[in-house]
Amino acid sequence: MKIAKIDSHQIAFETGFEPYHIVFALITISCGVFIFQVAEFPLWSRVMAVIFAFLFAAFLLSFRTRVLFDSKKQEVTISEGRIVLSQKSSIHFSEIKGIAFEKSKMGNDSFGRFVLKLEKREVPFSSNLHRITADMQKQVEKLILLIGCEENVIENKLVNVSPTFLTFDFENIDPSVVDLIQKKHLIDAIKLVRSQTGLGLKESKDLVEEIRRRLENKKL
């Protein structure tokens, strides 16, 4: 994670690809080069394999998360995704109740992530844990004063909750999804959630299971 100061009234927190993305990208490129040099395929197919390998590697390394605070507009804009798959959302400063620092349990006080605390949900600055620098901590403290929200609370925990759960609005679930879950038509519920959210199969399945759990515990 890094800080990108744009001007006097805008500040952005940005994160890029993770180290394991680099590993996968190198493996993909190596496979493409290996096929080109060794495989007994027509030249055009070997060239296509190399091109595909480089494009896939570029796709892996194009992941970006950007949280932009704009004091003039009084809002936070969150952009996350890759070159061809990205999503953007905005949150007004008035919706932010606090900014918390979620610290890992690895014995390092500077390793964790910041989370926006809203009325009924939490929105992380990034989907993964990062090393928090002194400059980043200072900028967050300025944001707390600017927004006028509660002071950041350090929580000694390793975040293992799916980012999908943190950003999904459990207060406004489609009644059709709830009805399918209550009727135990979970496969149909998963299909409906996928079509509505654009999530993958695993994420949609986990989300449906979480909704079912909350319904059983009467938390919805």
N, C-alpha and C positions, 0 to 999 in steps of 0.2 A: 504494500500500500504506500502511496506517496501523495503529497499535497501539491496541487496545481493552482497557484495563485493567479487568477485571471486579471482582476483589477481591484479597486478599493472596496467594491461592494459585492464581489463574488469570490468564493473560494470553493475548490473542488477536491474531493478525496477520490483517488483513482487506484484501482488494482488491475493487474493484467493476468496473464497466464501463470499457471503454477509450474514448479519444477518437473512434475510428472508429465505435463503436457510436452515439455521439451524432449523427454525420454521417448514418448510415443511418436513424436514427430520424427526424431532421428531414426527410430526403428522403421517407420513407414518409408522414409527416404531410402534407407539402406535396402529394404526389400525391393523397392522400385529399381534401384541401380543394379541389384543382384539379378533381377529378372531380365533387365536390358542386356547385361553382359553374358549371362550364362544360359538362360532359357532358349530352347530351340523353337521360338515362335517367329512368325513373320515380323519384319522390321516395324511395320506400322503398329502392331499390337504391343511390341516392346516399348515403342515411343509413347504410346497411350498409357502404359503402365507407369512410366516415369512421370509423365505429366500429372496423372491422377495422384501419385505419391506426393508430389510437391504441393498440389492443390489441397490435399487432405492435411498435410503438415501445416500449411498456411491457415487452414480452417481451425486447427487445434490451437495455434498460437495467436489467434485473433480475438480470444475472449477478453472482454473488458467490462469492468463495473465502474460507474462514475456517479458520485453523489455530489450534486452542485447546490450550494447554498447561495441564494440571491437575496440580499437584504433590501433591495429596491422593490422586488416583486413579493417579498415576504413569503417565499416558498422554497421548498427543496425539490429538485428534479433528480430522479433516480433512473439511470440508464444501465441496462445490463444485457449482455448477449454477445453474439459473434457478428461477423460481416453480414451474413444473410439471415440470421435469427437474432433479433433484438427486441427489447420491450422497454417502454419508458412510462414513468408515472410521476405525478407531482403531489406534494403534500404541503399545505399551508402551514406557516409557523404556528398558527393558533391551535393546530391539531397536535402539536408536539408537547407532551407532558414532561418529558425528561430525556436526557441522553445518558445511557449507562455504559460502563466499560465492563465487558464480560471477560474475566481473566481466566486463563487456563489453570489446570491443576498441576502443571509441570514444574512448579517451583520457580517460575520466572514472572515477576510482577509486570514486566513490560511486554508480555506476549498474550494477545487476546484480540478482541475486536470491539468497536463501538456500535451501539444499537440505539435507534430512535424509539423511545417509548411513547406510543400513541394511546388513545383511550382504551381500545379493545384489541390492539395487536402491537407487535414489535417489528421494526424494519431494520435489518442489519446494514451497516456501511458496506460490508462485503460478506460473501458467503463462507469465507474461510477465516481462520485465525491468522494474525500477522504480528510482526514485531512493531510495537508502538514507540515512536521516537518522542523525545522531549518537545520538539517543535510541533508535532502532531497533537500532543496533549495540550500544549499551550493554545493552539488554534481551536481545539474543542472547547476549552474553557472560555475563550472569547465568544464562541457560538452560543454557549449556554447563557452568557450575559446578554447577547444580542437578541436571542429568541425569547428570553425571559422565562425559561422553563426551569424545572428542578435541577439541582446539582447532580452531577453524575455519581452514581453509586457503583463501587467496585464489587462485583459479584465473583466470588471464588469458585468458578466452575468451568468445566470444559464443555463447550457448546456441542451437543450432539443431536440437536433437534433439526429436522429437515427444514431448509430455508423455505420450502413450499408452505409448511405449516405457519411460519412466521409472517408470510405475506398474504396468505389466503384469508378472505373475509368470512369467518365462520358465522357472523351475525346475519349475513344476507345470502344464505345458500338457496339455490333453486329448489322450490318445493317438490319438483319432479324427482330430483336426486334423493331427497329425504324420503319420498314415497317409495321409490324403488328399494332403498336400503331397508326401510321398515317391512317391506314385503319380501325381503331377503333375495331380491333380484340383483345381487352384487355385480355380476358381469355387465348387466345393462346399465347399472349405475356408473361403473367404471367407464364404459363407452361414452355415456352422456357427459361425464366430467372431462374426458379427453377432448370431446368435440367443443366444449364450452371454454376450456382453459388452454388448450394446445399443449398440455403436458404430455410426457411420455407415459408408457404403459405402467412402469413401476411407480412413478410419482403419483399417477392417478389412482392406482391400487392402494398405495399407502394413504392417500388423502381420503378415499372412501372408507378405509378401515378406521381412520381417525374420526371421521364424522359418525360412523357407526358406534364407536366407543363412547363418544360424547353424548350421543342419543341415549345409549344404555345407561350412562351415568347421570342423565337428565341435566347435562350442561349446555344443551341447545334448546 
